Amino acid sequence: MSFMNGDLSRAYKRLKKKNGWDNSEAIAAELRETMMRLAPVPMGMAEEMADFYLGKPLDDDVVFKSDEILELLSGTWSSENSLMEIDDWDFLKEQVNAWALEMDMDVVTDVMKAVVSYG
């Protein structure tokens, strides 16, 4: 498990306390909404990313990886201790290609540089 320090990871910890540790359905729904709200991308893209990255049974690594996506989109991501795999990079590349005209060009450039370097 990786160290969880991002906004989404902190929200996950709060939601587990608020909803009960075993109420995974409520936690997943609220975490999905949180990711969509925090993502600096068009809402449709945010929905698709939340479905892809949080569509698995939630655990610390799934949340950490989702946090990585938000950090990448916000320009604060570091490759150190990354859990990103080739499928994650491929999906992210597809999303940016599909939504690029509606995104901030600095975000598009930063993400595509990372995709080329690490994907």
PyMOL commands that set and color helices and strands:
alter all, ss='L'
color gray80, all
select helices_A, chain A and resi 7-19+24-38+43-54+60-74+86-102+105-118
alter helices_A, ss='H'
color red, helices_A
deselect
rebuild
show_as cartoon
